[in-house]
Amino acid sequence: MAATALLFRDDAYARECDATVVAVTPEGGIVLDRTVFYAQGGGQPGDVGTLAGGNGEVAITNTVYGADRASIVHMPAGVCALQVGDGLTARLDWNRRYARMRIHTALHLLSVVLPFPVTGGAIGDGDGRLDFDIPEAGLDKGEITDKLNALIARDAPVTERWITDAELDANPGLVKTMAVKPPRGAGRVRLVEIDGIDLQPCGGTHVRRTGEIGHVAVTDIEKKGKQNRRVRIALAS
Ligand SMILES: [Zn+2]
């Protein structure tokens, strides 16, 4: 299958794009030449939305990488009439994606407030979690919430840039997430920087400034085994 151009990687705020169907998988998934739909990965779910073309409109319920990891497959709700060569408009469910961008960026801040190794994480619609390798308990929900909101209030710019795999290997301290390998490909790695606060490899979608996150709250802290604490946060505004 042909590689899909990942428009979301250069502009997380692109809500729609024109595209052409380049393949339909045996499962009925639709591969486009380019897309604004984020494909499931790094703890962030695949985008939902619609594909609208001459043969009508179809709802997309999930977006995943193809087996080749280069093509992106849009999974339709039911059978769809789209065929190879069809032109269409791919349109995100923007409200849902934007909530995920806000939570995703807030999780970067959580990894600063709790500077411990991250062993896992997940992003939902308006909430999310990180799992930390922390030997001692004693984490305080209110204190973590206050620290998170103080970082958000700094309204720090969030920027992305690429470095080579060799540069990353020379700076192993950049990798906080033990469970999720940094997104490598073609010898380069994408770094996400929250100005003055955080710098780490990440392939996900983020807001442009921390102020866009709005208020968040720590909703739960669970013990997951002797050395692990799961911290859940949610958008509170
Ligand atoms: Zn990220």
Residues whose N, C-alpha, C, O or C-beta is under 5 A from the ligand:
A	BS01	ZN	H104 C202 G204
